[in-house]
Amino acid sequence: MIHVLLDHTCVQALAEGAEFLNGLYVEAGSGRAELVVPALSAAAAEREKQGTGRHVLQRRFITVEDFTHDPALMGAAWAHMDWRILHPAASVILAERAGINATLLSLNPHEYIGTGVNTLNPQERRRAFSAGPMLPRRP
């Protein structure tokens, strides 16, 4: 099973019907993925566009990660960073320390520079997949 975290930009995109993210949600519903929304990501999405954070938090196959002591301590080390990225970045690092291979999706991956966290932009991945070479047909 893949463990995917969504930051505030992807929470908003999922609420607005982004095709790739809704595909991941279907995978979560079938048990092939775990979609994790850090609580502060939902709050940030809600502050930017009313209803988006709340909508995603009410979905059945979303796991909400609470903002607890460990992410708060880790986030405090990034005093120069935007508060909206602290929880998802810390969540990825803490998951990996626990032996969980986690992927963070963000529409603004450049915001995570300096955190030590690699992010993927689902819009860029989709373009890369659609622009890739076609596989030869089997005889």
Backbone as CSV, one residue per row, in Angstrom:
resi,resn,N_x,N_y,N_z,CA_x,CA_y,CA_z,C_x,C_y,C_z
1,MET,0.848,-1.173,0.000,0.000,0.000,0.000,0.898,1.242,0.000
2,ILE,0.506,2.231,-0.783,1.258,3.480,-0.805,0.669,4.431,0.235
3,HIS,1.541,5.231,0.828,1.177,6.185,1.882,1.406,7.582,1.303
4,VAL,0.326,8.298,1.006,0.413,9.591,0.332,-0.155,10.686,1.220
5,LEU,0.655,11.717,1.443,0.194,12.879,2.199,-0.148,14.003,1.242
6,LEU,-1.206,14.721,1.557,-1.635,15.857,0.744,-1.425,17.143,1.526
7,ASP,-0.757,18.109,0.915,-0.646,19.403,1.576,-1.885,20.236,1.255
8,HIS,-1.898,21.469,1.729,-3.091,22.319,1.576,-3.478,22.557,0.122
9,THR,-2.486,22.625,-0.771,-2.804,22.858,-2.183,-3.509,21.654,-2.792
10,CYS,-3.093,20.460,-2.387,-3.725,19.252,-2.917,-5.053,18.957,-2.229
11,VAL,-5.203,19.367,-0.981,-6.506,19.240,-0.323,-7.526,20.068,-1.097
12,GLN,-7.133,21.278,-1.439,-8.030,22.150,-2.189,-8.324,21.560,-3.573
13,ALA,-7.296,21.051,-4.236,-7.478,20.468,-5.570,-8.377,19.224,-5.516
14,LEU,-8.213,18.401,-4.492,-9.065,17.219,-4.351,-10.515,17.641,-4.162
15,ALA,-10.739,18.643,-3.331,-12.100,19.131,-3.096,-12.719,19.692,-4.376
16,GLU,-11.874,20.234,-5.250,-12.359,20.830,-6.490,-12.452,19.820,-7.636
17,GLY,-12.128,18.546,-7.358,-12.320,17.498,-8.358,-11.134,17.189,-9.236
18,ALA,-9.923,17.483,-8.801,-8.738,17.178,-9.611,-8.709,15.684,-9.957
19,GLU,-8.576,15.392,-11.232,-8.684,14.028,-11.738,-7.672,13.070,-11.104
20,PHE,-6.408,13.444,-11.091,-5.371,12.558,-10.558,-5.609,12.276,-9.079
21,LEU,-5.924,13.325,-8.315,-6.140,13.157,-6.876,-7.395,12.337,-6.596
22,ASN,-8.428,12.515,-7.386,-9.616,11.682,-7.221,-9.318,10.232,-7.573
23,GLY,-8.415,10.012,-8.514,-7.967,8.652,-8.816,-7.273,8.018,-7.627
24,LEU,-6.452,8.810,-6.934,-5.802,8.302,-5.722,-6.841,7.989,-4.645
25,TYR,-7.868,8.814,-4.581,-8.935,8.570,-3.606,-9.635,7.239,-3.895
26,VAL,-9.852,6.930,-5.157,-10.435,5.648,-5.535,-9.518,4.508,-5.090
27,GLU,-8.215,4.696,-5.278,-7.245,3.689,-4.835,-7.324,3.503,-3.320
28,ALA,-7.503,4.599,-2.586,-7.645,4.503,-1.130,-8.906,3.723,-0.769
29,GLY,-9.966,3.949,-1.508,-11.210,3.236,-1.262,-11.097,1.742,-1.505
30,SER,-10.199,1.363,-2.390,-10.020,-0.063,-2.682,-8.919,-0.691,-1.828
31,GLY,-8.312,0.100,-0.946,-7.298,-0.434,-0.038,-5.897,-0.469,-0.600
32,ARG,-5.675,0.112,-1.767,-4.337,0.097,-2.378,-3.511,1.326,-2.023
33,ALA,-4.117,2.298,-1.360,-3.402,3.514,-0.967,-3.992,4.028,0.332
34,GLU,-3.185,4.772,1.047,-3.673,5.495,2.214,-3.460,6.974,1.938
35,LEU,-4.535,7.727,1.892,-4.458,9.171,1.701,-4.513,9.830,3.061
36,VAL,-3.461,10.564,3.380,-3.340,11.205,4.686,-3.390,12.713,4.506
37,VAL,-4.235,13.356,5.288,-4.323,14.810,5.285,-3.898,15.302,6.660
38,PRO,-2.741,15.955,6.744,-2.374,16.574,8.014,-3.426,17.625,8.395
39,ALA,-3.811,17.663,9.645,-4.887,18.547,10.097,-4.636,20.003,9.714
40,LEU,-3.391,20.463,9.818,-3.117,21.856,9.458,-3.227,22.100,7.957
41,SER,-3.050,21.068,7.151,-3.249,21.219,5.706,-4.725,21.460,5.404
42,ALA,-5.586,20.737,6.102,-7.026,20.947,5.915,-7.420,22.344,6.383
43,ALA,-6.840,22.783,7.504,-7.157,24.123,8.014,-6.685,25.204,7.045
44,ALA,-5.499,25.028,6.474,-4.975,26.016,5.526,-5.830,26.060,4.262
45,ALA,-6.243,24.899,3.763,-7.097,24.863,2.574,-8.431,25.547,2.870
46,GLU,-8.969,25.304,4.038,-10.244,25.899,4.430,-10.141,27.422,4.514
47,ARG,-9.011,27.919,5.015,-8.819,29.372,5.128,-8.679,30.023,3.762
48,GLU,-8.116,29.277,2.797,-7.928,29.837,1.458,-9.206,29.780,0.630
49,LYS,-9.974,28.725,0.812,-11.248,28.610,0.087,-12.239,27.873,0.975
50,GLN,-13.186,28.593,1.472,-14.141,28.045,2.424,-14.831,26.804,1.870
51,GLY,-14.869,25.774,2.694,-15.532,24.522,2.345,-14.599,23.435,1.864
52,THR,-13.405,23.784,1.370,-12.529,22.757,0.789,-11.930,21.834,1.847
53,GLY,-11.405,22.399,2.914,-10.829,21.568,3.964,-11.878,20.705,4.623
54,ARG,-12.999,21.293,4.933,-14.102,20.574,5.569,-14.590,19.429,4.674
55,HIS,-14.702,19.705,3.379,-15.173,18.692,2.434,-14.262,17.464,2.440
56,VAL,-12.964,17.695,2.370,-12.023,16.575,2.312,-12.000,15.821,3.639
57,LEU,-12.090,16.534,4.752,-12.083,15.864,6.053,-13.291,14.959,6.252
58,GLN,-14.357,15.220,5.558,-15.569,14.410,5.698,-15.592,13.200,4.772
59,ARG,-14.593,13.080,3.907,-14.558,11.930,3.002,-14.185,10.666,3.769
60,ARG,-14.794,9.588,3.371,-14.669,8.316,4.085,-13.255,7.734,4.080
61,PHE,-12.551,7.823,2.976,-11.263,7.150,2.847,-10.069,8.081,3.034
62,ILE,-10.251,9.118,3.804,-9.171,10.044,4.144,-8.763,9.793,5.587
63,THR,-7.475,9.663,5.820,-6.946,9.558,7.177,-6.456,10.937,7.583
64,VAL,-6.949,11.433,8.698,-6.541,12.745,9.187,-5.452,12.549,10.236
65,GLU,-4.348,13.249,10.046,-3.253,13.176,11.000,-3.308,14.405,11.907
66,ASP,-3.434,14.148,13.193,-3.514,15.242,14.162,-2.177,15.968,14.281
67,PHE,-2.263,17.242,14.621,-1.070,18.045,14.874,-0.717,17.867,16.344
68,THR,0.289,17.061,16.586,0.662,16.699,17.956,2.047,17.228,18.292
69,HIS,2.550,16.780,19.400,3.832,17.225,19.954,4.994,17.099,18.964
70,ASP,5.170,15.923,18.368,6.326,15.697,17.495,6.324,16.580,16.242
71,PRO,5.227,16.664,15.494,5.243,17.580,14.352,5.425,19.042,14.770
72,ALA,4.895,19.398,15.933,5.048,20.774,16.412,6.508,21.090,16.709
73,LEU,7.200,20.174,17.363,8.621,20.391,17.658,9.452,20.479,16.384
74,MET,9.180,19.585,15.451,9.928,19.597,14.202,9.644,20.873,13.418
75,GLY,8.394,21.269,13.364,8.014,22.485,12.655,8.641,23.726,13.251
76,ALA,8.860,23.718,14.561,9.474,24.870,15.219,10.898,25.113,14.730
77,ALA,11.543,24.060,14.236,12.911,24.205,13.724,12.942,24.953,12.400
78,TRP,11.797,25.060,11.730,11.715,25.738,10.443,11.045,27.104,10.614
79,ALA,11.609,27.923,11.474,10.996,29.216,11.820,10.808,30.125,10.607
80,HIS,11.622,29.969,9.589,11.556,30.830,8.407,10.550,30.340,7.358
81,MET,9.955,29.182,7.581,9.054,28.590,6.593,7.610,29.041,6.808
82,ASP,6.836,28.985,5.744,5.410,29.259,5.781,4.736,28.226,6.698
83,TRP,3.873,28.675,7.588,3.236,27.769,8.551,2.446,26.656,7.883
84,ARG,1.964,26.879,6.662,1.128,25.890,5.984,1.893,24.630,5.593
85,ILE,3.210,24.694,5.529,3.974,23.514,5.119,4.565,22.748,6.297
86,LEU,4.502,23.308,7.494,5.161,22.687,8.642,4.620,21.292,8.949
87,HIS,3.320,21.158,9.027,2.746,19.864,9.398,2.975,18.793,8.339
88,PRO,2.709,19.051,7.054,2.961,17.981,6.078,4.443,17.601,5.976
89,ALA,5.340,18.579,6.041,6.774,18.262,5.957,7.211,17.424,7.152
90,ALA,6.791,17.822,8.338,7.142,17.061,9.540,6.536,15.661,9.491
91,SER,5.330,15.542,8.978,4.659,14.240,8.902,5.422,13.257,8.026
92,VAL,5.959,13.746,6.915,6.734,12.871,6.031,7.995,12.388,6.740
93,ILE,8.705,13.296,7.359,9.946,12.922,8.054,9.661,11.940,9.172
94,LEU,8.625,12.194,9.963,8.291,11.300,11.074,7.826,9.937,10.573
95,ALA,7.085,9.901,9.472,6.664,8.614,8.902,7.872,7.815,8.449
96,GLU,8.804,8.477,7.773,9.995,7.768,7.288,10.850,7.272,8.445
97,ARG,10.940,8.032,9.523,11.667,7.568,10.715,11.011,6.334,11.315
98,ALA,9.705,6.209,11.138,8.969,5.051,11.654,8.979,3.884,10.666
99,GLY,9.694,4.038,9.559,9.807,2.964,8.582,8.699,2.943,7.542
100,ILE,7.941,4.028,7.435,6.858,4.118,6.460,7.338,4.950,5.282
101,ASN,7.271,4.395,4.089,7.656,5.128,2.894,6.510,6.064,2.526
102,ALA,6.696,7.351,2.730,5.630,8.334,2.525,5.974,9.260,1.365
103,THR,4.956,9.632,0.617,5.098,10.580,-0.487,4.234,11.790,-0.196
104,LEU,4.813,12.970,-0.351,4.077,14.210,-0.144,3.756,14.826,-1.491
105,LEU,2.471,15.113,-1.713,2.038,15.769,-2.936,1.732,17.231,-2.636
106,SER,2.210,18.096,-3.538,1.971,19.531,-3.412,1.944,20.148,-4.802
107,LEU,1.060,21.115,-4.992,1.061,21.856,-6.247,2.148,22.925,-6.248
108,ASN,2.756,23.160,-5.087,3.847,24.129,-4.951,5.042,23.475,-4.262
109,PRO,5.693,22.512,-4.892,6.778,21.798,-4.222,7.976,22.674,-3.860
110,HIS,8.139,23.788,-4.548,9.268,24.678,-4.242,9.174,25.243,-2.825
111,GLU,7.974,25.270,-2.246,7.813,25.780,-0.885,8.508,24.900,0.149
112,TYR,8.812,23.672,-0.205,9.405,22.731,0.744,10.929,22.711,0.696
113,ILE,11.517,23.522,-0.150,12.977,23.596,-0.218,13.490,24.053,1.140
114,GLY,14.451,23.336,1.662,15.021,23.656,2.964,14.484,22.793,4.093
115,THR,13.461,21.988,3.813,12.917,21.110,4.844,13.539,19.720,4.805
116,GLY,14.191,19.385,3.702,14.725,18.037,3.540,13.692,17.050,3.034
117,VAL,12.520,17.550,2.654,11.438,16.693,2.182,11.301,16.840,0.672
118,ASN,11.250,15.712,-0.014,10.989,15.723,-1.452,9.487,15.682,-1.678
119,THR,9.026,16.516,-2.574,7.604,16.533,-2.880,7.396,16.263,-4.362
120,LEU,6.219,15.789,-4.685,5.841,15.582,-6.076,4.647,16.465,-6.382
121,ASN,4.664,17.048,-7.561,3.534,17.829,-8.026,2.680,16.908,-8.891
122,PRO,1.459,16.591,-8.455,0.650,15.645,-9.242,0.307,16.161,-10.631
123,GLN,0.293,17.471,-10.823,0.031,18.004,-12.161,1.212,17.743,-13.081
124,GLU,2.425,17.850,-12.573,3.610,17.575,-13.394,3.733,16.091,-13.671
125,ARG,3.435,15.256,-12.689,3.503,13.803,-12.892,2.511,13.382,-13.975
126,ARG,1.337,13.966,-13.948,0.315,13.614,-14.944,0.794,13.984,-16.340
127,ARG,1.380,15.171,-16.482,1.895,15.586,-17.790,3.017,14.657,-18.236
128,ALA,3.879,14.275,-17.285,4.994,13.392,-17.637,4.473,12.042,-18.116
129,PHE,3.431,11.518,-17.445,2.878,10.242,-17.862,2.209,10.358,-19.225
130,SER,1.479,11.417,-19.447,0.745,11.539,-20.704,1.671,11.858,-21.877
131,ALA,2.833,12.454,-21.580,3.758,12.815,-22.651,4.802,11.719,-22.894
132,GLY,4.799,10.677,-22.066,5.801,9.624,-22.177,5.635,8.806,-23.436
133,PRO,6.670,8.051,-23.783,6.602,7.232,-24.977,5.573,6.128,-24.830
134,MET,4.955,5.793,-25.910,3.990,4.704,-25.892,4.754,3.386,-25.894
135,LEU,4.247,2.442,-25.141,4.877,1.138,-25.111,4.522,0.377,-26.373
136,PRO,5.486,-0.404,-26.883,5.175,-1.202,-28.080,4.119,-2.256,-27.753
137,ARG,3.294,-2.555,-28.711,2.267,-3.582,-28.532,2.899,-4.955,-28.588
138,ARG,2.326,-5.828,-27.822,2.809,-7.214,-27.848,2.256,-7.901,-29.088
139,PRO,3.071,-8.778,-29.701,2.591,-9.495,-30.884,1.509,-10.490,-30.556
